[in-house]
């Protein structure tokens, strides 16, 4: 995640709503963006 977050922060507004999968490396998105929802592949979403 060290290389991903600077790129994400540079290219996505902090007011954005982000949707990712349940990967734990996305946990900090909730603290960085307006909202963070997840797709749970383990629940066949």
Backbone as CSV, one residue per row, in Angstrom:
resi,resn,N_x,N_y,N_z,CA_x,CA_y,CA_z,C_x,C_y,C_z
1,UNK,0.811,-1.191,0.000,0.000,0.000,0.000,0.853,1.253,0.000
2,UNK,2.096,1.144,0.292,2.975,2.305,0.321,2.980,3.009,-1.030
3,UNK,2.977,2.276,-2.111,3.006,2.918,-3.420,1.618,3.282,-3.926
4,UNK,0.582,2.616,-3.478,-0.768,2.865,-3.975,-1.385,4.149,-3.425
5,UNK,-1.303,4.394,-2.127,-1.999,5.526,-1.526,-1.566,6.884,-2.078
6,UNK,-0.291,7.169,-2.286,0.051,8.473,-2.864,-0.571,8.684,-4.251
7,UNK,-0.645,7.655,-5.032,-1.249,7.747,-6.363,-2.747,7.980,-6.240
8,UNK,-3.398,7.251,-5.354,-4.838,7.398,-5.148,-5.151,8.801,-4.636
9,UNK,-4.410,9.267,-3.634,-4.653,10.609,-3.079,-4.445,11.709,-4.121
10,UNK,-3.486,11.530,-4.982,-3.187,12.531,-6.004,-4.268,12.598,-7.081
11,UNK,-4.971,11.488,-7.321,-5.889,11.416,-8.448,-7.367,11.340,-8.098
12,UNK,-7.697,11.182,-6.813,-9.096,11.076,-6.404,-9.363,12.124,-5.333
13,UNK,-10.412,12.911,-5.524,-10.764,13.957,-4.564,-11.141,13.363,-3.218
14,UNK,-10.761,14.038,-2.144,-11.091,13.538,-0.804,-12.594,13.524,-0.551
15,UNK,-13.360,14.242,-1.359,-14.817,14.257,-1.244,-15.472,13.072,-1.948
16,UNK,-14.681,12.233,-2.585,-15.193,11.116,-3.370,-15.717,9.981,-2.499
17,UNK,-16.661,9.238,-3.065,-17.142,7.992,-2.472,-16.385,6.863,-3.166
18,UNK,-15.697,6.055,-2.405,-14.845,4.989,-2.931,-15.507,3.638,-2.691
19,UNK,-15.399,2.753,-3.665,-15.883,1.381,-3.515,-14.754,0.429,-3.884
20,UNK,-14.402,-0.456,-2.959,-13.338,-1.432,-3.177,-13.851,-2.810,-2.783
21,UNK,-12.975,-3.800,-2.883,-13.326,-5.097,-2.329,-12.892,-5.122,-0.867
22,UNK,-12.983,-6.272,-0.230,-12.740,-6.345,1.209,-11.271,-6.466,1.594
23,UNK,-10.366,-6.265,0.661,-8.941,-6.349,0.963,-8.551,-5.407,2.096
24,UNK,-7.822,-5.908,3.074,-7.480,-5.101,4.248,-6.583,-3.919,3.907
25,UNK,-5.898,-3.975,2.775,-5.038,-2.854,2.392,-5.845,-1.620,1.999
26,UNK,-7.176,-1.743,1.891,-8.033,-0.595,1.601,-8.633,0.026,2.860
27,UNK,-8.314,-0.489,4.031,-8.919,-0.009,5.274,-8.746,1.493,5.470
28,UNK,-7.603,2.033,5.119,-7.354,3.454,5.356,-8.154,4.374,4.432
29,UNK,-8.834,3.830,3.448,-9.653,4.659,2.571,-10.771,5.348,3.347
30,UNK,-11.307,4.715,4.359,-12.389,5.305,5.153,-11.935,6.584,5.846
31,UNK,-10.670,6.674,6.185,-10.125,7.865,6.841,-9.694,8.933,5.847
32,UNK,-9.601,8.561,4.570,-9.064,9.464,3.552,-10.149,10.095,2.691
33,UNK,-11.233,9.365,2.426,-12.270,9.831,1.511,-13.613,9.976,2.219
34,UNK,-14.545,10.675,1.558,-15.853,10.979,2.148,-16.586,9.718,2.598
35,UNK,-16.525,8.672,1.788,-17.125,7.397,2.187,-16.385,6.260,1.513
36,UNK,-16.503,5.090,2.104,-15.834,3.895,1.578,-16.759,2.702,1.760
37,UNK,-17.233,2.168,0.651,-18.044,0.956,0.657,-17.221,-0.189,0.084
38,UNK,-17.639,-1.397,0.408,-16.886,-2.578,-0.022,-17.787,-3.601,-0.698
39,UNK,-17.229,-4.267,-1.678,-17.847,-5.440,-2.288,-17.231,-6.635,-1.569
40,UNK,-18.071,-7.523,-1.064,-17.592,-8.701,-0.344,-17.688,-9.921,-1.263
41,UNK,-16.574,-10.206,-1.918,-16.539,-11.336,-2.853,-16.806,-12.662,-2.148
42,UNK,-16.433,-12.728,-0.866,-16.666,-13.965,-0.123,-18.156,-14.224,0.082
43,UNK,-18.984,-13.169,-0.072,-20.443,-13.302,0.019,-21.084,-13.324,-1.367
44,UNK,-20.293,-13.595,-2.381,-20.744,-13.641,-3.778,-21.335,-12.322,-4.255
45,UNK,-20.827,-11.218,-3.763,-21.273,-9.902,-4.243,-20.542,-9.543,-5.522
